[in-house]
Amino acid sequence: MRFNIIAVTGFARPTCLLINTASLFQSSIHLEYKGRSVSLKNSPTSIMDVMSLEIKPGTAFKIWADGVDEHQAIKAIEKALIETWRIS
């Protein structure tokens, strides 16, 4: 699923939210930005991996999952991001 960043605030809180939500699922879950992909399932290194992408406001990133609960994982991540951070 593709997400567009609207908010102009930092990415640290959403990063932690992504990692925490991803950890609830069995599927492998990845974030891609500007051709680079990182796993959201290798906490705590995932936090630094996502932050190293330097995702900026006004840009888009993609999250995908592969596994038995991939649809539930993507829906949960989407809901969490919409509720706590401005994305579209």
Residue pairs with C-beta under 8 A, 6 or more apart in sequence:
1 62
1 63
1 64
1 74
1 77
1 78
2 60
2 61
2 62
3 60
3 61
3 62
3 63
3 78
3 81
3 87
3 88
4 59
4 60
4 87
4 88
5 55
5 56
5 57
5 58
5 59
5 60
5 61
5 86
5 87
6 57
6 58
6 86
6 87
6 88
7 57
7 85
7 86
7 87
8 57
9 57
9 85
11 50
11 51
11 55
12 51
13 84
13 85
14 81
14 84
14 85
15 47
15 50
15 51
16 47
17 80
17 81
17 84
17 85
18 31
18 40
18 50
18 63
18 77
18 80
18 81
19 40
19 43
19 44
19 46
19 47
19 50
20 43
21 73
21 76
21 77
21 80
22 29
22 40
22 41
22 46
22 73
22 77
23 41
23 43
24 73
24 76
25 65
25 67
25 69
25 70
25 72
25 73
25 76
26 67
26 68
26 69
27 65
27 66
27 67
27 68
27 69
27 70
27 73
28 39
28 41
28 65
28 66
28 67
29 39
29 40
29 41
29 63
29 64
29 65
29 70
29 73
29 77
30 37
30 38
30 39
30 40
30 63
30 64
30 65
31 37
31 38
31 40
31 50
31 53
31 61
31 62
31 63
32 61
32 62
32 63
32 64
33 53
33 55
33 59
33 61
33 62
34 53
36 53
38 46
38 49
38 50
38 52
38 53
39 46
39 49
40 46
40 50
40 63
42 49
53 61
55 61
63 74
63 77
64 70
64 74
65 71
65 73
65 74
67 73
81 87
